Amino acid sequence: MSSNINRQFRLKSRPVGKIKTTDFDLVEEPVPTPGPGEAVIRNLYLSLDPTNRIWMSDMDQYMPPVEIGAVMRGGGIGKVVASNSDAFKVGDTVSGLLGWQDYYVAGPNDEIPVGVLPAELPVGLPTMLGACGLTGLTAYFGLLELGKPKAGETVIVSAAAGAVGSVVGQIAKLNGCRAVGIAGGPEKCKWIIEELGFDAAIDYKAPDWREQLEAATPDGIDVNFENVGGEIMEAVMARMNLFSRMPLCGMISGYNTDEPMRGDFSPILMRRINVRGFIVTDFLEKYAEATMELATWVATGKIKSQETIVEGLESAPTAVNKLFEGENLGKLVVKIADE
Ligand SMILES: NC(=O)c1ccc[n+]([C@@H]2O[C@H](COP(=O)([O-])OP(=O)(O)OC[C@H]3O[C@@H](n4cnc5c(N)ncnc54)[C@H](OP(=O)(O)O)[C@@H]3O)[C@@H](O)[C@H]2O)c1
């Protein structure tokens, strides 16, 4: 790829069902030059997230939808290659909403300010998008601040072999809990037990998954870290204990459809479950401290970080579907350029 071209994926149409490559225009522009107060960033890694699908739609959401014709929004990590800004110097490694493109112009009008990462990092850059990035922070705050797990309690998490879920189970173990994961397929179930130290796993794609759920939670469930929604969430809620907690992090089973998700609320009343929806940005002021703790856990081997890395910006519109087909283990990242 010529380094004087900036490839950009611009949203052409709002996806219906699964994301298609035809939902984007791939546009080539000259590499931008920084205006006053701006810096140009060479994007190195792009984070692919289930919320990309939400941003592509015009459903009611927590940020404005990506406008038709705009560069697709996406988190990423890059290096500053030119700067007219006091906030960035050439060579800085940065993270932020850099978009599905080769280069990003950072400046005072950023939707969310781009942050400079420390020069010396104890973990690799892809991990800074995963266990030590926003997905790790999502697991951290959702579980510790909202789930409030106590030693000896049972914590269950869905999408357990994914970016958020894999960290949730490991933090639950660090807190002395019984960690139970729900994942698709025997390999993922084996992986979360043998590699990550979960106590039990439920393969929701197996016909007997409801029996597996019952066997894995003999004392009921004290914390349900909900990532999936739908019938898995309903079956889990039916096993939740009195005064249990349910951080509602995501509902990925509904993202590819316009149908509203329905569910049985009666366990919330009968068992007085504390259900709390959250977005990781709710905890923005605590990011620095939590990132340090996550990075220390990863660097000292207390939690394992896993990334699935796909090569090339051009693969983003197809690779993002891996999240909906369960083809990722841990954090899904696109490598755009060599470090
Ligand atoms: N609230 C926040 O601030 C926040 C931040 C980040 C993420 N999230 C949410 O957290 C959840 C996990 O996100 P992530 O980034 O960690 O993604 P991920 O878990 O790495 O990837 C998504 C996983 O979801 C599972 N999945 C997909 N469709 C499913 C379905 N219909 N039923 C059951 N499982 C399904 C797949 O695993 P299997 O192979 O096991 O099916 C897939 O690997 C998502 O709901 C996301 O929206 C929320």
The ligand as a Gaussian input file, in Angstrom:
#p B3LYP/6-31G(d) Opt

LIG

0 1
 N      -21.481000      -1.506000      27.704000
 C      -20.278000      -1.271000      27.197000
 O      -19.647000      -0.235000      27.439000
 C      -19.676000      -2.315000      26.316000
 C      -18.335000      -2.235000      25.917000
 C      -17.795000      -3.273000      25.132000
 C      -18.619000      -4.328000      24.764000
 N      -19.916000      -4.348000      25.163000
 C      -20.797000      -5.475000      24.838000
 O      -20.217000      -6.642000      25.385000
 C      -20.552000      -7.766000      24.585000
 C      -19.270000      -8.489000      24.194000
 O      -18.482000      -7.588000      23.430000
 P      -16.984000      -7.936000      23.046000
 O      -16.388000      -6.710000      22.473000
 O      -16.322000      -8.570000      24.189000
 O      -17.175000      -8.969000      21.877000
 P      -16.695000     -10.485000      21.861000
 O      -17.307000     -11.146000      23.044000
 O      -15.224000     -10.515000      21.704000
 O      -17.335000     -11.045000      20.537000
 C      -18.687000     -11.297000      20.473000
 C      -18.990000     -12.751000      20.864000
 O      -20.374000     -12.850000      21.125000
 C      -20.798000     -14.165000      20.883000
 N      -22.085000     -14.105000      20.158000
 C      -22.316000     -13.502000      18.973000
 N      -23.616000     -13.627000      18.624000
 C      -24.203000     -14.345000      19.627000
 C      -25.527000     -14.804000      19.855000
 N      -26.520000     -14.564000      18.970000
 N      -25.771000     -15.516000      20.984000
 C      -24.788000     -15.765000      21.865000
 N      -23.512000     -15.352000      21.718000
 C      -23.226000     -14.644000      20.607000
 C      -19.728000     -14.844000      20.023000
 O      -19.115000     -15.857000      20.816000
 P      -19.653000     -17.385000      20.817000
 O      -18.727000     -18.147000      19.944000
 O      -19.549000     -17.741000      22.257000
 O      -21.048000     -17.353000      20.266000
 C      -18.718000     -13.740000      19.744000
 O      -17.393000     -14.211000      19.745000
 C      -21.349000      -7.222000      23.409000
 O      -22.721000      -7.343000      23.684000
 C      -20.957000      -5.769000      23.367000
 O      -21.923000      -4.950000      22.758000
 C      -20.454000      -3.361000      25.908000

